[in-house]
Amino acid sequence: VQAQLGGTREEAQQQIDSWWGLFPTLRRWQDKLMFDSKRSDFCTTLLGRRIKVENLSAVNPWQREAAERQLINNITQGSAAEIMKKAMLAINRDVGFIGSQFGLLVQVYDELLFEGTDIETETALVKDCMENAVRLEVPLTVDAHTGPNWADSKP
């Protein structure tokens, strides 16, 4: 943070502390996750996939901190990938009522690019499937954009 903001180390720490102050529940979740994962040497994604994480109890602080960052990344990225896969399955399941002129061209992280002929219906279907792929306490929201090509469909 210090290198990115160009301030002093103390100012960087104040920014970090301020951010954690805005999200105390996130800090408690992370602390519990660290505690549970150190005991078991694995983390569990949102849908239950277990991922082994090494060096969470390492004596070397650089190894331990790298493992802690990897733990958070595993849960975040792994859970996001699971949600995307469930959404894609739901889209595939529901595509039958649209017809054969609709298809997925590419997936890049959390974006899907489709090609079709009835853009209004198709966009509504995709948006609904993605937003309802997994039930969470916080609703998932999806931005959908259309255009003649991927570059021109971005806002």
C-alpha positions in Angstrom: 0.0 0.0 0.0 2.8 2.4 0.9 4.5 2.1 -2.6 1.2 2.5 -4.4 0.1 5.5 -2.4 3.5 7.1 -2.1 3.1 8.0 1.5 4.9 7.0 4.7 4.7 3.6 6.3 2.5 5.1 9.1 0.1 6.6 6.6 -0.1 3.2 4.8 -0.9 1.5 8.1 -3.6 4.1 8.9 -5.2 3.3 5.5 -5.1 -0.4 6.2 -6.5 0.0 9.7 -9.3 2.3 8.4 -10.3 -0.2 5.8 -10.5 -3.0 8.3 -12.5 -0.7 10.6 -15.1 -0.5 7.8 -15.4 -4.3 7.5 -15.1 -5.8 11.0 -17.1 -8.9 10.1 -14.7 -9.6 7.3 -11.8 -9.4 9.7 -13.6 -11.9 12.1 -14.3 -14.2 9.1 -10.6 -14.1 8.1 -9.4 -14.7 11.6 -11.7 -17.7 12.0 -10.7 -19.0 8.6 -7.0 -18.8 9.6 -7.6 -20.5 12.9 -9.6 -23.4 11.4 -7.3 -23.8 8.4 -4.1 -24.0 10.6 -5.7 -26.8 12.5 -6.6 -28.8 9.5 -4.1 -27.7 6.8 -6.9 -27.1 4.3 -9.6 -24.6 3.4 -13.1 -25.2 2.1 -14.7 -23.2 -0.7 -18.3 -22.0 -0.6 -19.6 -25.2 -2.1 -17.5 -27.5 -0.1 -14.4 -28.2 -2.1 -11.3 -28.8 0.1 -8.0 -27.2 -0.9 -4.7 -28.1 0.9 -2.8 -25.1 2.1 0.8 -25.6 3.3 3.0 -23.4 5.5 0.1 -21.8 7.5 2.1 -22.6 10.7 5.5 -21.9 9.2 8.1 -20.3 11.5 9.4 -18.2 8.7 7.0 -15.1 8.6 7.3 -14.7 4.8 6.3 -18.3 4.2 3.4 -18.0 6.7 2.1 -14.7 5.3 2.3 -16.0 1.7 0.3 -19.1 2.8 -2.3 -16.9 4.5 -2.7 -14.8 1.3 -2.9 -18.0 -0.7 -5.6 -19.3 1.7 -7.8 -16.2 1.2 -7.2 -16.4 -2.6 -8.1 -20.1 -2.7 -11.4 -19.5 -1.0 -12.3 -16.4 -3.0 -11.2 -17.6 -6.5 -12.3 -21.2 -5.9 -15.8 -20.1 -4.7 -16.2 -17.7 -7.6 -15.2 -20.4 -10.1 -17.8 -22.7 -8.5 -20.5 -20.1 -8.8 -19.6 -19.5 -12.4 -19.8 -23.2 -13.2 -23.2 -23.5 -11.6 -24.4 -20.5 -13.6 -23.1 -22.0 -16.8 -24.9 -25.3 -16.0 -28.1 -23.4 -15.3 -27.8 -21.5 -18.6 -27.2 -24.7 -20.5 -30.2 -26.3 -18.8 -32.5 -23.4 -19.6 -31.2 -22.7 -23.1 -33.7 -25.3 -24.6 -36.6 -22.8 -24.7 -34.5 -20.2 -26.6 -33.6 -22.4 -29.6 -30.4 -23.4 -31.3 -29.2 -19.9 -32.4 -27.9 -19.2 -28.9 -24.5 -20.2 -27.7 -21.6 -19.5 -25.4 -18.5 -18.4 -27.2 -16.1 -17.9 -24.4 -15.7 -17.6 -20.6 -13.1 -15.3 -19.1 -13.1 -15.3 -15.3 -16.5 -13.8 -14.4 -17.5 -12.9 -17.9 -19.5 -14.9 -20.4 -19.7 -14.0 -24.1 -22.7 -15.3 -26.0 -23.9 -15.1 -29.5 -27.6 -15.3 -30.4 -30.5 -13.9 -32.3 -33.1 -12.9 -29.6 -30.8 -10.7 -27.5 -33.6 -9.5 -25.1 -34.7 -12.9 -24.1 -31.2 -14.4 -24.1 -29.7 -11.6 -21.9 -32.5 -11.9 -19.4 -32.0 -15.7 -19.2 -28.3 -15.4 -18.7 -28.6 -12.6 -16.1 -31.2 -14.6 -14.1 -29.2 -17.9 -14.2 -26.1 -16.1 -13.0 -27.8 -14.1 -10.3 -29.5 -17.2 -9.0 -26.8 -19.8 -9.4 -26.1 -19.9 -5.6 -28.2 -18.5 -2.8 -26.2 -16.2 -0.6 -27.0 -13.8 2.3 -25.8 -11.0 0.0 -27.5 -11.0 -3.4 -25.4 -11.6 -6.5 -25.9 -8.9 -9.1 -24.9 -9.2 -12.7 -24.3 -6.5 -15.3 -25.3 -7.5 -18.8 -24.3 -5.6 -21.9 -25.0 -6.2 -25.5 -23.3 -5.1 -28.7 -22.1 -6.2 -32.1 -18.8 -7.6 -30.6 -17.2 -8.0 -27.2 -15.3 -4.7 -27.3 -18.4 -2.7 -28.1 -20.5 -4.4 -25.5 -18.5 -3.0 -22.6 -20.0 0.0 -20.8 
